[in-house]
Amino acid sequence: MKNSILTIIFLLFTMSIFGQNRMYVTAESGLVVRDKPSLNSNKIYHLPNNTMTYVKEKTGINLVILDEGKEVKGEWIKIYGFDNKDTKGYVFGGFLTTEKPEIWYSGRQAYYKTYDYDNQQEGTFESSSISEKYLNRDLPIIEPNIKILNPKEFPYFLNPQNRKIVLFENHKLNDLKPVGILNSLTQVRIDSTFYKLKFKDYTNCVWNRININGKYYYTDVDIHDFALSKELVNLNQKVEIIGQYDGYDGAYHLAYPEYFFLIFTDNKNRVIHKTKVLEFYLNDEFAMDEDILKLNWNEKNEHYEITLIGHQEKIRINWNGKKAEIKKL
């Protein structure tokens, strides 16, 4: 019992210390990180506005600078952890604050202080949302990011599936601002997810903040967030088997994947062919990756047989390097 109490006290103390050490950049143009506490030292990094960082120590070396004709007073502060590593450097403290901004960044992740478990908003989610009431507006077409697969930077996919999706600059349900229309498959990166639940209603209203080609958008359309990558050695190609985790029992994206489609690439990840969403349902809660996929080279016909295996059905995609033939088994 004594050890448990000491552990809790230690954790609370640690959380308190780290909470006090967090600071946020307030400079509109960002803040330069230097290797020494001097304007003549080397620049080693740039922190965008609203970035969170940790204070290592205050140097006591004061500085006054001019910013748009106004004097800003502060001291050089040693910070660390500004690039998801234990990296250290010095910044001018006049553009740091302990006040958490509405949106703040840590590495490639974005966080919103007003959206958390205790502050959920009532929502109007539909799993196949296409924002129909905005489609009659004269909105620009958003250029997809799909020519070359880049799973490290953009690990997920948004697939309109023969329809149009309106993307927004915000996620305020009472004041949505549409910015463009996506009408074809694209790679995306998710950096924030917002759960807006109705009271006693397990239907999820989930919005994602996504990045496409370096620009940020908001959408309530489900993201394809499951992928298996396989080498097609005999063709010197690769295939990505992509699915969408299908939530159930009120749990968003915590179940087996469904709504599969395939993307074939060459050995440099350049996209050769994309299939439509397949008429196949896994419907198996306990399936493992090796259970749902079989890959076989057909020597006689010189093509790969890619078989997806569900609870009660199978589907096969024959691929010869240029063309996909889809068959129900």
C-alpha positions as a printed NumPy array, in Angstrom:
array([[  0.   ,   0.   ,   0.   ],
       [  2.837,   2.339,   0.92 ],
       [  4.599,   1.714,  -2.409],
       [  1.353,   2.411,  -4.311],
       [  0.923,   5.76 ,  -2.535],
       [  4.534,   6.716,  -3.239],
       [  4.071,   5.779,  -6.901],
       [  0.963,   7.964,  -7.206],
       [  2.735,  10.891,  -5.513],
       [  5.703,  10.509,  -7.862],
       [  3.453,  10.433, -10.944],
       [  1.541,  13.513,  -9.804],
       [  4.811,  15.329,  -9.12 ],
       [  6.2  ,  14.35 , -12.53 ],
       [  3.027,  15.456, -14.312],
       [  3.129,  18.762, -12.445],
       [  6.754,  19.416, -13.374],
       [  6.255,  18.565, -17.04 ],
       [  3.064,  20.626, -17.164],
       [  4.969,  23.652, -15.842],
       [  7.773,  23.132, -18.372],
       [  5.515,  23.294, -21.403],
       [  5.497,  26.52 , -23.396],
       [  4.015,  27.577, -26.741],
       [  5.363,  29.751, -29.548],
       [  3.488,  33.052, -30.04 ],
       [  5.458,  34.479, -32.991],
       [  3.292,  34.644, -36.14 ],
       [  6.294,  33.889, -38.353],
       [  7.608,  31.21 , -36.002],
       [ 10.636,  31.104, -33.748],
       [ 14.269,  30.338, -34.624],
       [ 16.124,  27.755, -32.515],
       [ 19.891,  28.399, -32.188],
       [ 22.79 ,  26.321, -30.931],
       [ 23.877,  29.049, -28.469],
       [ 22.1  ,  31.922, -26.65 ],
       [ 23.184,  34.571, -29.158],
       [ 21.753,  36.158, -32.317],
       [ 25.116,  35.454, -33.961],
       [ 24.966,  31.701, -33.319],
       [ 23.919,  29.047, -35.798],
       [ 20.253,  28.487, -36.65 ],
       [ 19.419,  24.809, -36.152],
       [ 15.624,  24.705, -36.388],
       [ 12.466,  26.716, -36.924],
       [  9.404,  26.331, -34.674],
       [  6.087,  27.319, -36.331],
       [  3.612,  29.474, -34.419],
       [  1.674,  27.625, -31.672],
       [  4.271,  24.85 , -31.424],
       [  4.621,  23.28 , -27.996],
       [  8.106,  22.782, -26.57 ],
       [  9.695,  22.041, -23.19 ],
       [ 11.833,  24.444, -21.182],
       [ 15.159,  22.988, -20.055],
       [ 16.399,  26.076, -18.237],
       [ 16.237,  29.856, -18.173],
       [ 19.639,  31.373, -18.889],
       [ 19.155,  34.817, -17.309],
       [ 20.638,  36.367, -20.475],
       [ 18.222,  39.171, -21.294],
       [ 17.483,  40.549, -24.742],
       [ 15.339,  43.283, -26.252],
       [ 14.317,  43.115, -29.916],
       [ 12.139,  45.184, -32.23 ],
       [  9.097,  43.459, -33.732],
       [  7.111,  45.628, -36.17 ],
       [  8.352,  48.748, -34.384],
       [  7.562,  47.489, -30.882],
       [ 10.058,  46.477, -28.215],
       [  9.795,  42.874, -27.033],
       [ 11.706,  42.003, -23.868],
       [ 12.742,  38.51 , -22.842],
       [ 15.629,  36.2  , -22.088],
       [ 17.326,  33.33 , -23.848],
       [ 15.7  ,  30.053, -22.89 ],
       [ 17.11 ,  26.583, -23.415],
       [ 14.438,  24.232, -24.767],
       [ 14.342,  20.554, -25.69 ],
       [ 12.165,  18.027, -27.467],
       [ 11.178,  20.369, -30.282],
       [ 11.402,  17.809, -33.082],
       [ 10.054,  14.655, -31.378],
       [ 13.552,  13.89 , -30.117],
       [ 15.614,  14.897, -27.112],
       [ 17.038,  17.833, -29.071],
       [ 18.165,  20.989, -27.315],
       [ 18.586,  24.571, -28.45 ],
       [ 18.054,  28.202, -27.48 ],
       [ 15.166,  30.545, -28.306],
       [ 14.17 ,  34.089, -27.442],
       [ 11.676,  33.777, -24.58 ],
       [  9.786,  36.929, -25.485],
       [  7.769,  34.83 , -27.95 ],
       [  6.926,  31.97 , -25.6  ],
       [  3.894,  31.633, -23.349],
       [  2.514,  29.091, -20.895],
       [ -1.023,  29.848, -22.148],
       [ -2.201,  26.972, -24.324],
       [ -3.532,  28.287, -27.674],
       [ -6.768,  27.067, -29.221],
       [ -4.766,  24.838, -31.559],
       [ -1.215,  23.753, -30.793],
       [  1.302,  21.496, -32.466],
       [  3.755,  18.875, -31.304],
       [  5.813,  17.326, -34.078],
       [  3.311,  16.511, -36.833],
       [  0.354,  16.251, -34.483],
       [ -2.226,  18.979, -33.888],
       [ -4.265,  19.315, -30.694],
       [ -7.274,  21.443, -29.767],
       [ -7.721,  22.461, -26.161],
       [-11.504,  22.886, -26.431],
       [-12.211,  19.353, -27.693],
       [-11.649,  16.628, -25.156],
       [-13.567,  13.904, -23.332],
       [-15.259,  16.404, -21.008],
       [-16.241,  18.819, -23.743],
       [-17.928,  16.812, -26.491],
       [-20.125,  18.555, -29.01 ],
       [-23.438,  17.286, -30.358],
       [-22.982,  16.096, -33.914],
       [-24.795,  14.933, -37.042],
       [-22.57 ,  12.185, -38.425],
       [-23.432,   9.944, -41.379],
       [-20.946,   7.24 , -42.365],
       [-21.37 ,   8.03 , -46.074],
       [-21.454,  11.798, -45.705],
       [-20.999,  13.698, -48.971],
       [-22.108,  17.118, -47.669],
       [-24.816,  17.285, -50.319],
       [-26.068,  20.75 , -49.467],
       [-22.649,  22.208, -50.355],
       [-22.247,  20.444, -53.701],
       [-24.235,  23.067, -55.605],
       [-21.686,  25.74 , -54.738],
       [-18.972,  26.796, -57.152],
       [-16.05 ,  25.197, -55.328],
       [-12.594,  24.418, -56.736],
       [-11.54 ,  20.813, -57.341],
       [ -8.886,  19.646, -54.863],
       [ -5.914,  18.029, -56.572],
       [ -5.434,  14.465, -55.277],
       [ -2.133,  13.111, -54.035],
       [ -1.897,   9.684, -55.658],
       [  0.764,   9.56 , -58.376],
       [  3.451,   8.153, -56.076],
       [  2.629,   6.288, -52.862],
       [  4.301,   7.747, -49.794],
       [  3.12 ,   5.681, -46.798],
       [  5.551,   7.359, -44.422],
       [  4.2  ,  10.874, -44.968],
       [  0.648,   9.966, -46.035],
       [ -0.304,   6.57 , -44.561],
       [ -4.102,   6.747, -45.114],
       [ -6.567,   7.243, -47.964],
       [ -9.754,   9.194, -48.662],
       [-11.797,   7.473, -51.365],
       [-14.83 ,   9.266, -52.899],
       [-15.916,   6.041, -54.7  ],
       [-17.701,   7.542, -57.729],
       [-19.05 ,  10.486, -55.765],
       [-17.927,  13.889, -54.564],
       [-16.774,  14.941, -51.125],
       [-16.761,  18.521, -49.885],
       [-13.801,  19.401, -47.683],
       [-13.902,  22.239, -45.163],
       [-11.57 ,  24.735, -43.503],
       [-13.128,  24.085, -40.081],
       [-15.305,  21.586, -38.221],
       [-17.806,  23.939, -36.555],
       [-21.118,  22.279, -37.312],
       [-23.059,  25.552, -37.056],
       [-20.671,  27.484, -39.277],
       [-18.988,  25.125, -41.746],
       [-16.83 ,  26.788, -44.39 ],
       [-16.415,  24.612, -47.532],
       [-13.167,  25.123, -49.449],
       [-13.196,  22.551, -52.236],
       [-14.419,  19.287, -53.722],
       [-12.514,  16.018, -53.836],
       [-13.728,  13.655, -56.555],
       [-10.953,  11.056, -56.753],
       [ -8.827,   8.865, -54.491],
       [ -6.047,  10.599, -52.574],
       [ -3.45 ,   9.827, -49.92 ],
       [ -3.875,  11.726, -46.669],
       [ -2.283,  12.179, -43.281],
       [ -4.513,  12.531, -40.203],
       [ -3.189,  14.778, -37.465],
       [ -6.343,  15.297, -35.376],
       [ -9.601,  13.443, -34.766],
       [-12.67 ,  14.963, -33.122],
       [-15.433,  12.911, -31.551],
       [-18.773,  14.708, -31.357],
       [-21.234,  12.381, -29.677],
       [-24.941,  12.72 , -29.062],
       [-26.103,  12.043, -25.521],
       [-27.008,   8.35 , -25.111],
       [-26.407,   7.79 , -28.817],
       [-23.532,   5.506, -29.863],
       [-23.572,   6.829, -33.435],
       [-20.215,   8.514, -33.872],
       [-19.844,  11.928, -35.365],
       [-16.164,  11.923, -36.18 ],
       [-14.244,  14.663, -37.964],
       [-10.637,  14.397, -39.081],
       [ -8.146,  17.134, -39.827],
       [ -6.233,  15.795, -42.829],
       [ -3.281,  16.876, -44.914],
       [ -3.312,  16.562, -48.713],
       [ -0.291,  17.858, -50.63 ],
       [  0.76 ,  19.997, -47.681],
       [ -2.653,  21.652, -47.194],
       [ -5.062,  20.997, -44.326],
       [ -8.764,  20.198, -44.606],
       [-11.552,  18.839, -42.403],
       [-13.905,  15.994, -43.272],
       [-16.464,  13.772, -41.567],
       [-16.065,  11.07 , -44.218],
       [-14.461,   7.86 , -42.964],
       [-10.789,   7.413, -43.825],
       [ -9.352,   4.174, -45.232],
       [ -6.875,   3.427, -42.457],
       [ -5.807,  -0.213, -42.92 ],
       [ -3.092,  -1.359, -45.339],
       [ -1.079,  -4.46 , -46.198],
       [  1.89 ,  -4.141, -48.544],
       [  3.143,  -7.094, -50.576],
       [  6.042,  -7.46 , -52.994],
       [  5.162,  -8.847, -56.436],
       [  8.662, -10.129, -57.072],
       [  8.037, -11.756, -60.459],
       [  6.727,  -8.455, -61.862],
       [  9.126,  -6.189, -59.979],
       [  6.052,  -4.433, -58.554],
       [  4.136,  -4.036, -55.282],
       [  0.511,  -4.115, -54.212],
       [ -1.184,  -2.253, -51.377],
       [ -4.325,  -3.906, -50.021],
       [ -6.236,  -1.071, -48.384],
       [ -9.258,  -1.265, -46.111],
       [-11.283,   0.786, -43.69 ],
       [-11.561,  -0.247, -40.065],
       [-15.272,  -0.653, -39.44 ],
       [-16.268,   0.391, -35.92 ],
       [-19.027,  -1.314, -33.97 ],
       [-20.573,  -1.178, -30.475],
       [-19.953,   2.561, -30.347],
       [-16.222,   2.196, -30.962],
       [-14.976,   4.19 , -33.925],
       [-12.444,   2.344, -36.098],
       [-11.932,  -0.486, -33.613],
       [-12.878,  -3.621, -35.497],
       [-11.971,  -5.582, -38.605],
       [-11.34 ,  -3.78 , -41.921],
       [-13.911,  -3.68 , -44.727],
       [-14.375,  -1.782, -48.031],
       [-11.142,  -3.07 , -49.562],
       [ -9.465,  -1.811, -52.724],
       [ -6.009,  -2.399, -54.234],
       [ -3.287,  -0.12 , -55.555],
       [ -0.515,  -1.531, -57.747],
       [  2.811,   0.282, -58.012],
       [  6.191,  -0.197, -59.62 ],
       [  9.33 ,  -0.664, -57.541],
       [  9.618,   3.121, -57.119],
       [  6.097,   3.402, -55.678],
       [  4.686,   5.002, -58.835],
       [  1.012,   4.079, -59.127],
       [  0.168,   1.809, -62.063],
       [ -3.441,   0.872, -61.351],
       [ -6.182,   1.353, -58.734],
       [ -9.144,  -0.975, -58.375],
       [-12.644,   0.065, -57.363],
       [-13.857,  -0.777, -53.862],
       [-14.372,  -4.534, -53.972],
       [-17.668,  -6.332, -53.366],
       [-16.171,  -8.275, -50.501],
       [-16.803,  -8.306, -46.757],
       [-14.348,  -9.796, -44.308],
       [-16.88 ,  -9.995, -41.463],
       [-14.438, -11.699, -39.128],
       [-13.671, -10.069, -35.803],
       [-10.666, -12.26 , -35.02 ],
       [ -8.98 , -12.434, -38.422],
       [ -5.227, -11.909, -38.573],
       [ -3.414, -10.39 , -41.539],
       [ -2.05 , -13.75 , -42.664],
       [ -5.565, -15.249, -42.53 ],
       [ -7.25 , -12.776, -44.86 ],
       [ -4.746, -12.72 , -47.731],
       [ -3.197, -15.341, -49.999],
       [ -0.685, -14.429, -52.706],
       [  0.221, -16.879, -55.47 ],
       [  2.171, -16.607, -58.759],
       [  0.437, -18.442, -61.605],
       [  3.351, -19.591, -63.749],
       [  1.201, -20.821, -66.62 ],
       [ -0.767, -17.577, -67.107],
       [  2.004, -15.324, -65.804],
       [ -0.091, -13.429, -63.314],
       [ -0.49 , -13.078, -59.578],
       [ -3.56 , -14.464, -57.834],
       [ -4.396, -12.205, -54.893],
       [ -7.128, -13.8  , -52.793],
       [ -8.996, -12.028, -49.99 ],
       [-10.627, -14.485, -47.59 ],
       [-13.611, -13.491, -45.485],
       [-15.758, -15.303, -42.944],
       [-18.071, -16.712, -45.618],
       [-16.722, -15.493, -48.943],
       [-13.621, -15.065, -51.077],
       [-12.638, -12.743, -53.883],
       [ -9.681, -13.088, -56.243],
       [ -7.836, -10.409, -58.179],
       [ -5.692, -11.665, -61.048],
       [ -2.935,  -9.188, -61.892],
       [ -0.585,  -9.5  , -64.886],
       [  1.32 ,  -6.279, -64.314],
       [ -1.04 ,  -4.067, -66.338],
       [ -4.622,  -5.222, -65.874],
       [ -6.673,  -6.478, -62.921],
       [ -9.355,  -9.144, -63.304],
       [-11.706,  -9.436, -60.324],
       [-13.588, -12.68 , -59.598],
       [-15.964, -13.797, -56.862],
       [-15.126, -17.308, -55.613]])
